Amino acid sequence: MSGTVTMYSTTWCGYCRRLKSQMDREGIGYTEVNIEQDPKSAAFVEQVNNGNQTVPTVVVTPTGGGDPVAMTNPSLAQVKQALGV
């Protein structure tokens, strides 16, 4: 896949673990950023979630380019749709 996926997560987030395992199973590569260890990423997550540190927050840059899309707690289908696959 030629799009990019960045997942902002925490170590304790069950929704994050579930989405990671689904993306692993589907062969969707991603970069994971733990917001507990990176204050700048925590601030970004708050910015796109109306002041809340809601995870997983996923940023997808679609296959073939285009504007990045930020999604809060997306389904695997939503991630794939944002990637254009």
Jmol script that loads the backbone (N, CA, C; Angstrom):
load data "model"
ATOM      1  N   MET A   1       0.848  -1.176   0.000  1.00  0.00           N
ATOM      2  CA  MET A   1       0.000   0.000   0.000  1.00  0.00           C
ATOM      3  C   MET A   1       0.889   1.234   0.000  1.00  0.00           C
ATOM      4  N   SER A   2       0.493   2.219  -0.763  1.00  0.00           N
ATOM      5  CA  SER A   2       1.358   3.381  -0.887  1.00  0.00           C
ATOM      6  C   SER A   2       0.894   4.564  -0.053  1.00  0.00           C
ATOM      7  N   GLY A   3      -0.284   4.511   0.575  1.00  0.00           N
ATOM      8  CA  GLY A   3      -0.696   5.561   1.489  1.00  0.00           C
ATOM      9  C   GLY A   3       0.037   5.390   2.804  1.00  0.00           C
ATOM     10  N   THR A   4      -0.078   6.364   3.687  1.00  0.00           N
ATOM     11  CA  THR A   4       0.548   6.252   4.991  1.00  0.00           C
ATOM     12  C   THR A   4      -0.494   6.347   6.096  1.00  0.00           C
ATOM     13  N   VAL A   5      -0.228   5.622   7.167  1.00  0.00           N
ATOM     14  CA  VAL A   5      -1.113   5.600   8.319  1.00  0.00           C
ATOM     15  C   VAL A   5      -0.275   5.857   9.563  1.00  0.00           C
ATOM     16  N   THR A   6      -0.701   6.828  10.358  1.00  0.00           N
ATOM     17  CA  THR A   6      -0.088   7.084  11.657  1.00  0.00           C
ATOM     18  C   THR A   6      -1.162   6.914  12.710  1.00  0.00           C
ATOM     19  N   MET A   7      -0.884   6.053  13.687  1.00  0.00           N
ATOM     20  CA  MET A   7      -1.842   5.817  14.770  1.00  0.00           C
ATOM     21  C   MET A   7      -1.281   6.389  16.065  1.00  0.00           C
ATOM     22  N   TYR A   8      -2.048   7.290  16.663  1.00  0.00           N
ATOM     23  CA  TYR A   8      -1.715   7.843  17.967  1.00  0.00           C
ATOM     24  C   TYR A   8      -2.446   6.997  19.003  1.00  0.00           C
ATOM     25  N   SER A   9      -1.698   6.464  19.973  1.00  0.00           N
ATOM     26  CA  SER A   9      -2.272   5.497  20.894  1.00  0.00           C
ATOM     27  C   SER A   9      -1.670   5.645  22.282  1.00  0.00           C
ATOM     28  N   THR A  10      -2.103   4.751  23.184  1.00  0.00           N
ATOM     29  CA  THR A  10      -1.509   4.605  24.512  1.00  0.00           C
ATOM     30  C   THR A  10      -1.295   3.109  24.745  1.00  0.00           C
ATOM     31  N   THR A  11      -0.543   2.778  25.773  1.00  0.00           N
ATOM     32  CA  THR A  11      -0.279   1.361  26.069  1.00  0.00           C
ATOM     33  C   THR A  11      -1.518   0.648  26.597  1.00  0.00           C
ATOM     34  N   TRP A  12      -2.435   1.370  27.212  1.00  0.00           N
ATOM     35  CA  TRP A  12      -3.580   0.755  27.867  1.00  0.00           C
ATOM     36  C   TRP A  12      -4.847   0.726  27.006  1.00  0.00           C
ATOM     37  N   CYS A  13      -4.794   1.213  25.790  1.00  0.00           N
ATOM     38  CA  CYS A  13      -5.990   1.369  24.961  1.00  0.00           C
ATOM     39  C   CYS A  13      -6.369   0.068  24.243  1.00  0.00           C
ATOM     40  N   GLY A  14      -7.473  -0.518  24.633  1.00  0.00           N
ATOM     41  CA  GLY A  14      -7.965  -1.736  23.997  1.00  0.00           C
ATOM     42  C   GLY A  14      -8.395  -1.517  22.556  1.00  0.00           C
ATOM     43  N   TYR A  15      -9.009  -0.381  22.277  1.00  0.00           N
ATOM     44  CA  TYR A  15      -9.418  -0.069  20.898  1.00  0.00           C
ATOM     45  C   TYR A  15      -8.195   0.042  19.983  1.00  0.00           C
ATOM     46  N   CYS A  16      -7.108   0.585  20.540  1.00  0.00           N
ATOM     47  CA  CYS A  16      -5.860   0.697  19.766  1.00  0.00           C
ATOM     48  C   CYS A  16      -5.321  -0.691  19.439  1.00  0.00           C
ATOM     49  N   ARG A  17      -5.277  -1.573  20.439  1.00  0.00           N
ATOM     50  CA  ARG A  17      -4.783  -2.940  20.215  1.00  0.00           C
ATOM     51  C   ARG A  17      -5.614  -3.654  19.162  1.00  0.00           C
ATOM     52  N   ARG A  18      -6.931  -3.485  19.231  1.00  0.00           N
ATOM     53  CA  ARG A  18      -7.802  -4.153  18.268  1.00  0.00           C
ATOM     54  C   ARG A  18      -7.536  -3.648  16.852  1.00  0.00           C
ATOM     55  N   LEU A  19      -7.462  -2.341  16.663  1.00  0.00           N
ATOM     56  CA  LEU A  19      -7.243  -1.792  15.331  1.00  0.00           C
ATOM     57  C   LEU A  19      -5.866  -2.182  14.808  1.00  0.00           C
ATOM     58  N   LYS A  20      -4.843  -2.176  15.676  1.00  0.00           N
ATOM     59  CA  LYS A  20      -3.505  -2.590  15.248  1.00  0.00           C
ATOM     60  C   LYS A  20      -3.516  -4.031  14.764  1.00  0.00           C
ATOM     61  N   SER A  21      -4.173  -4.922  15.493  1.00  0.00           N
ATOM     62  CA  SER A  21      -4.197  -6.327  15.077  1.00  0.00           C
ATOM     63  C   SER A  21      -4.961  -6.495  13.761  1.00  0.00           C
ATOM     64  N   GLN A  22      -6.024  -5.733  13.564  1.00  0.00           N
ATOM     65  CA  GLN A  22      -6.766  -5.797  12.303  1.00  0.00           C
ATOM     66  C   GLN A  22      -5.916  -5.298  11.145  1.00  0.00           C
ATOM     67  N   MET A  23      -5.200  -4.193  11.339  1.00  0.00           N
ATOM     68  CA  MET A  23      -4.348  -3.668  10.272  1.00  0.00           C
ATOM     69  C   MET A  23      -3.182  -4.622   9.992  1.00  0.00           C
ATOM     70  N   ASP A  24      -2.625  -5.220  11.047  1.00  0.00           N
ATOM     71  CA  ASP A  24      -1.565  -6.211  10.849  1.00  0.00           C
ATOM     72  C   ASP A  24      -2.081  -7.370   9.993  1.00  0.00           C
ATOM     73  N   ARG A  25      -3.250  -7.859  10.327  1.00  0.00           N
ATOM     74  CA  ARG A  25      -3.848  -8.984   9.600  1.00  0.00           C
ATOM     75  C   ARG A  25      -4.085  -8.649   8.128  1.00  0.00           C
ATOM     76  N   GLU A  26      -4.454  -7.393   7.858  1.00  0.00           N
ATOM     77  CA  GLU A  26      -4.743  -6.956   6.490  1.00  0.00           C
ATOM     78  C   GLU A  26      -3.501  -6.485   5.740  1.00  0.00           C
ATOM     79  N   GLY A  27      -2.361  -6.458   6.418  1.00  0.00           N
ATOM     80  CA  GLY A  27      -1.125  -6.026   5.777  1.00  0.00           C
ATOM     81  C   GLY A  27      -1.015  -4.525   5.581  1.00  0.00           C
ATOM     82  N   ILE A  28      -1.730  -3.774   6.413  1.00  0.00           N
ATOM     83  CA  ILE A  28      -1.682  -2.312   6.340  1.00  0.00           C
ATOM     84  C   ILE A  28      -0.582  -1.833   7.280  1.00  0.00           C
ATOM     85  N   GLY A  29       0.441  -1.233   6.717  1.00  0.00           N
ATOM     86  CA  GLY A  29       1.533  -0.714   7.521  1.00  0.00           C
ATOM     87  C   GLY A  29       1.134   0.585   8.201  1.00  0.00           C
ATOM     88  N   TYR A  30       1.720   0.835   9.359  1.00  0.00           N
ATOM     89  CA  TYR A  30       1.401   2.052  10.101  1.00  0.00           C
ATOM     90  C   TYR A  30       2.567   2.415  11.003  1.00  0.00           C
ATOM     91  N   THR A  31       2.599   3.662  11.379  1.00  0.00           N
ATOM     92  CA  THR A  31       3.540   4.151  12.377  1.00  0.00           C
ATOM     93  C   THR A  31       2.733   4.429  13.631  1.00  0.00           C
ATOM     94  N   GLU A  32       3.191   3.895  14.751  1.00  0.00           N
ATOM     95  CA  GLU A  32       2.483   4.104  16.011  1.00  0.00           C
ATOM     96  C   GLU A  32       3.224   5.138  16.848  1.00  0.00           C
ATOM     97  N   VAL A  33       2.460   6.079  17.419  1.00  0.00           N
ATOM     98  CA  VAL A  33       3.018   7.108  18.283  1.00  0.00           C
ATOM     99  C   VAL A  33       2.277   7.043  19.616  1.00  0.00           C
ATOM    100  N   ASN A  34       3.019   6.798  20.688  1.00  0.00           N
ATOM    101  CA  ASN A  34       2.437   6.722  22.021  1.00  0.00           C
ATOM    102  C   ASN A  34       2.353   8.134  22.592  1.00  0.00           C
ATOM    103  N   ILE A  35       1.140   8.625  22.779  1.00  0.00           N
ATOM    104  CA  ILE A  35       0.969  10.008  23.237  1.00  0.00           C
ATOM    105  C   ILE A  35       1.383  10.196  24.692  1.00  0.00           C
ATOM    106  N   GLU A  36       1.528   9.103  25.445  1.00  0.00           N
ATOM    107  CA  GLU A  36       1.989   9.213  26.829  1.00  0.00           C
ATOM    108  C   GLU A  36       3.484   9.529  26.883  1.00  0.00           C
ATOM    109  N   GLN A  37       4.198   9.215  25.812  1.00  0.00           N
ATOM    110  CA  GLN A  37       5.640   9.418  25.780  1.00  0.00           C
ATOM    111  C   GLN A  37       6.056  10.597  24.909  1.00  0.00           C
ATOM    112  N   ASP A  38       5.100  11.238  24.250  1.00  0.00           N
ATOM    113  CA  ASP A  38       5.414  12.321  23.323  1.00  0.00           C
ATOM    114  C   ASP A  38       4.423  13.467  23.507  1.00  0.00           C
ATOM    115  N   PRO A  39       4.789  14.483  24.286  1.00  0.00           N
ATOM    116  CA  PRO A  39       3.866  15.590  24.563  1.00  0.00           C
ATOM    117  C   PRO A  39       3.361  16.306  23.309  1.00  0.00           C
ATOM    118  N   LYS A  40       4.195  16.425  22.279  1.00  0.00           N
ATOM    119  CA  LYS A  40       3.748  17.091  21.049  1.00  0.00           C
ATOM    120  C   LYS A  40       2.645  16.298  20.375  1.00  0.00           C
ATOM    121  N   SER A  41       2.744  14.982  20.372  1.00  0.00           N
ATOM    122  CA  SER A  41       1.693  14.167  19.750  1.00  0.00           C
ATOM    123  C   SER A  41       0.421  14.226  20.589  1.00  0.00           C
ATOM    124  N   ALA A  42       0.555  14.285  21.914  1.00  0.00           N
ATOM    125  CA  ALA A  42      -0.624  14.416  22.769  1.00  0.00           C
ATOM    126  C   ALA A  42      -1.346  15.725  22.476  1.00  0.00           C
ATOM    127  N   ALA A  43      -0.591  16.796  22.261  1.00  0.00           N
ATOM    128  CA  ALA A  43      -1.194  18.090  21.928  1.00  0.00           C
ATOM    129  C   ALA A  43      -1.895  18.025  20.578  1.00  0.00           C
ATOM    130  N   PHE A  44      -1.302  17.312  19.608  1.00  0.00           N
ATOM    131  CA  PHE A  44      -1.936  17.160  18.303  1.00  0.00           C
ATOM    132  C   PHE A  44      -3.262  16.414  18.437  1.00  0.00           C
ATOM    133  N   VAL A  45      -3.258  15.321  19.202  1.00  0.00           N
ATOM    134  CA  VAL A  45      -4.486  14.540  19.405  1.00  0.00           C
ATOM    135  C   VAL A  45      -5.562  15.412  20.046  1.00  0.00           C
ATOM    136  N   GLU A  46      -5.191  16.211  21.032  1.00  0.00           N
ATOM    137  CA  GLU A  46      -6.152  17.130  21.653  1.00  0.00           C
ATOM    138  C   GLU A  46      -6.699  18.121  20.631  1.00  0.00           C
ATOM    139  N   GLN A  47      -5.838  18.609  19.764  1.00  0.00           N
ATOM    140  CA  GLN A  47      -6.256  19.600  18.764  1.00  0.00           C
ATOM    141  C   GLN A  47      -7.313  19.032  17.818  1.00  0.00           C
ATOM    142  N   VAL A  48      -7.132  17.808  17.361  1.00  0.00           N
ATOM    143  CA  VAL A  48      -8.083  17.244  16.388  1.00  0.00           C
ATOM    144  C   VAL A  48      -9.303  16.613  17.053  1.00  0.00           C
ATOM    145  N   ASN A  49      -9.294  16.532  18.400  1.00  0.00           N
ATOM    146  CA  ASN A  49     -10.410  15.927  19.128  1.00  0.00           C
ATOM    147  C   ASN A  49     -11.040  16.873  20.141  1.00  0.00           C
ATOM    148  N   ASN A  50     -11.141  18.140  19.774  1.00  0.00           N
ATOM    149  CA  ASN A  50     -11.829  19.138  20.606  1.00  0.00           C
ATOM    150  C   ASN A  50     -11.335  19.165  22.045  1.00  0.00           C
ATOM    151  N   GLY A  51     -10.007  19.077  22.222  1.00  0.00           N
ATOM    152  CA  GLY A  51      -9.422  19.174  23.545  1.00  0.00           C
ATOM    153  C   GLY A  51      -9.300  17.862  24.294  1.00  0.00           C
ATOM    154  N   ASN A  52      -9.724  16.766  23.688  1.00  0.00           N
ATOM    155  CA  ASN A  52      -9.662  15.460  24.343  1.00  0.00           C
ATOM    156  C   ASN A  52      -8.506  14.625  23.808  1.00  0.00           C
ATOM    157  N   GLN A  53      -7.909  13.836  24.680  1.00  0.00           N
ATOM    158  CA  GLN A  53      -6.856  12.910  24.258  1.00  0.00           C
ATOM    159  C   GLN A  53      -7.484  11.562  23.923  1.00  0.00           C
ATOM    160  N   THR A  54      -8.273  11.533  22.869  1.00  0.00           N
ATOM    161  CA  THR A  54      -8.991  10.330  22.469  1.00  0.00           C
ATOM    162  C   THR A  54      -8.122   9.495  21.534  1.00  0.00           C
ATOM    163  N   VAL A  55      -7.962   8.224  21.897  1.00  0.00           N
ATOM    164  CA  VAL A  55      -7.195   7.298  21.071  1.00  0.00           C
ATOM    165  C   VAL A  55      -8.027   6.047  20.804  1.00  0.00           C
ATOM    166  N   PRO A  56      -7.797   5.380  19.690  1.00  0.00           N
ATOM    167  CA  PRO A  56      -6.832   5.742  18.680  1.00  0.00           C
ATOM    168  C   PRO A  56      -7.298   6.928  17.842  1.00  0.00           C
ATOM    169  N   THR A  57      -6.374   7.819  17.592  1.00  0.00           N
ATOM    170  CA  THR A  57      -6.556   8.841  16.575  1.00  0.00           C
ATOM    171  C   THR A  57      -5.633   8.430  15.433  1.00  0.00           C
ATOM    172  N   VAL A  58      -6.192   8.329  14.247  1.00  0.00           N
ATOM    173  CA  VAL A  58      -5.457   7.825  13.094  1.00  0.00           C
ATOM    174  C   VAL A  58      -5.424   8.902  12.019  1.00  0.00           C
ATOM    175  N   VAL A  59      -4.239   9.152  11.481  1.00  0.00           N
ATOM    176  CA  VAL A  59      -4.081  10.095  10.376  1.00  0.00           C
ATOM    177  C   VAL A  59      -3.674   9.289   9.149  1.00  0.00           C
ATOM    178  N   VAL A  60      -4.475   9.407   8.093  1.00  0.00           N
ATOM    179  CA  VAL A  60      -4.235   8.675   6.853  1.00  0.00           C
ATOM    180  C   VAL A  60      -3.958   9.666   5.735  1.00  0.00           C
ATOM    181  N   THR A  61      -2.862   9.435   5.031  1.00  0.00           N
ATOM    182  CA  THR A  61      -2.604  10.143   3.782  1.00  0.00           C
ATOM    183  C   THR A  61      -2.936   9.143   2.681  1.00  0.00           C
ATOM    184  N   PRO A  62      -3.918   9.442   1.853  1.00  0.00           N
ATOM    185  CA  PRO A  62      -4.421   8.474   0.887  1.00  0.00           C
ATOM    186  C   PRO A  62      -3.385   8.032  -0.141  1.00  0.00           C
ATOM    187  N   THR A  63      -3.618   6.841  -0.655  1.00  0.00           N
ATOM    188  CA  THR A  63      -2.834   6.330  -1.766  1.00  0.00           C
ATOM    189  C   THR A  63      -2.960   7.311  -2.920  1.00  0.00           C
ATOM    190  N   GLY A  64      -1.852   7.654  -3.540  1.00  0.00           N
ATOM    191  CA  GLY A  64      -1.878   8.594  -4.650  1.00  0.00           C
ATOM    192  C   GLY A  64      -1.844  10.046  -4.215  1.00  0.00           C
ATOM    193  N   GLY A  65      -1.659  10.290  -2.927  1.00  0.00           N
ATOM    194  CA  GLY A  65      -1.591  11.663  -2.441  1.00  0.00           C
ATOM    195  C   GLY A  65      -2.938  12.167  -1.970  1.00  0.00           C
ATOM    196  N   GLY A  66      -3.024  13.429  -1.781  1.00  0.00           N
ATOM    197  CA  GLY A  66      -4.251  14.029  -1.256  1.00  0.00           C
ATOM    198  C   GLY A  66      -4.027  14.510   0.159  1.00  0.00           C
ATOM    199  N   ASP A  67      -5.017  15.204   0.674  1.00  0.00           N
ATOM    200  CA  ASP A  67      -4.916  15.760   2.018  1.00  0.00           C
ATOM    201  C   ASP A  67      -5.024  14.666   3.074  1.00  0.00           C
ATOM    202  N   PRO A  68      -4.217  14.742   4.124  1.00  0.00           N
ATOM    203  CA  PRO A  68      -4.337  13.783   5.220  1.00  0.00           C
ATOM    204  C   PRO A  68      -5.706  13.892   5.883  1.00  0.00           C
ATOM    205  N   VAL A  69      -6.194  12.763   6.360  1.00  0.00           N
ATOM    206  CA  VAL A  69      -7.491  12.680   7.022  1.00  0.00           C
ATOM    207  C   VAL A  69      -7.260  12.183   8.442  1.00  0.00           C
ATOM    208  N   ALA A  70      -7.752  12.923   9.440  1.00  0.00           N
ATOM    209  CA  ALA A  70      -7.664  12.497  10.837  1.00  0.00           C
ATOM    210  C   ALA A  70      -8.994  11.872  11.238  1.00  0.00           C
ATOM    211  N   MET A  71      -8.908  10.698  11.860  1.00  0.00           N
ATOM    212  CA  MET A  71     -10.107   9.979  12.291  1.00  0.00           C
ATOM    213  C   MET A  71      -9.942   9.546  13.742  1.00  0.00           C
ATOM    214  N   THR A  72     -11.030   9.606  14.490  1.00  0.00           N
ATOM    215  CA  THR A  72     -11.020   9.185  15.881  1.00  0.00           C
ATOM    216  C   THR A  72     -11.693   7.830  15.999  1.00  0.00           C
ATOM    217  N   ASN A  73     -10.949   6.860  16.547  1.00  0.00           N
ATOM    218  CA  ASN A  73     -11.431   5.497  16.751  1.00  0.00           C
ATOM    219  C   ASN A  73     -12.102   4.938  15.491  1.00  0.00           C
ATOM    220  N   PRO A  74     -11.381   4.955  14.357  1.00  0.00           N
ATOM    221  CA  PRO A  74     -12.000   4.468  13.116  1.00  0.00           C
ATOM    222  C   PRO A  74     -12.059   2.948  13.069  1.00  0.00           C
ATOM    223  N   SER A  75     -12.959   2.444  12.243  1.00  0.00           N
ATOM    224  CA  SER A  75     -13.003   1.009  11.967  1.00  0.00           C
ATOM    225  C   SER A  75     -11.946   0.692  10.914  1.00  0.00           C
ATOM    226  N   LEU A  76     -11.654  -0.586  10.758  1.00  0.00           N
ATOM    227  CA  LEU A  76     -10.727  -1.004   9.714  1.00  0.00           C
ATOM    228  C   LEU A  76     -11.253  -0.571   8.346  1.00  0.00           C
ATOM    229  N   ALA A  77     -12.545  -0.689   8.133  1.00  0.00           N
ATOM    230  CA  ALA A  77     -13.144  -0.296   6.852  1.00  0.00           C
ATOM    231  C   ALA A  77     -12.923   1.196   6.586  1.00  0.00           C
ATOM    232  N   GLN A  78     -13.021   2.028   7.613  1.00  0.00           N
ATOM    233  CA  GLN A  78     -12.807   3.463   7.441  1.00  0.00           C
ATOM    234  C   GLN A  78     -11.360   3.771   7.088  1.00  0.00           C
ATOM    235  N   VAL A  79     -10.422   3.043   7.698  1.00  0.00           N
ATOM    236  CA  VAL A  79      -9.011   3.236   7.395  1.00  0.00           C
ATOM    237  C   VAL A  79      -8.759   2.847   5.940  1.00  0.00           C
ATOM    238  N   LYS A  80      -9.280   1.705   5.530  1.00  0.00           N
ATOM    239  CA  LYS A  80      -9.085   1.247   4.151  1.00  0.00           C
ATOM    240  C   LYS A  80      -9.707   2.220   3.156  1.00  0.00           C
ATOM    241  N   GLN A  81     -10.881   2.733   3.469  1.00  0.00           N
ATOM    242  CA  GLN A  81     -11.534   3.693   2.579  1.00  0.00           C
ATOM    243  C   GLN A  81     -10.699   4.966   2.467  1.00  0.00           C
ATOM    244  N   ALA A  82     -10.159   5.445   3.589  1.00  0.00           N
ATOM    245  CA  ALA A  82      -9.328   6.650   3.564  1.00  0.00           C
ATOM    246  C   ALA A  82      -8.051   6.426   2.754  1.00  0.00           C
ATOM    247  N   LEU A  83      -7.522   5.195   2.775  1.00  0.00           N
ATOM    248  CA  LEU A  83      -6.345   4.869   1.994  1.00  0.00           C
ATOM    249  C   LEU A  83      -6.655   4.745   0.504  1.00  0.00           C
ATOM    250  N   GLY A  84      -7.939   4.554   0.191  1.00  0.00           N
ATOM    251  CA  GLY A  84      -8.334   4.388  -1.192  1.00  0.00           C
ATOM    252  C   GLY A  84      -8.153   2.975  -1.705  1.00  0.00           C
ATOM    253  N   VAL A  85      -8.252   2.013  -0.780  1.00  0.00           N
ATOM    254  CA  VAL A  85      -8.127   0.594  -1.168  1.00  0.00           C
ATOM    255  C   VAL A  85      -9.415  -0.154  -0.916  1.00  0.00           C
TER     256      VAL A  85
END
end "model"
wireframe off; spacefill off
backbone 0.3
color backbone group
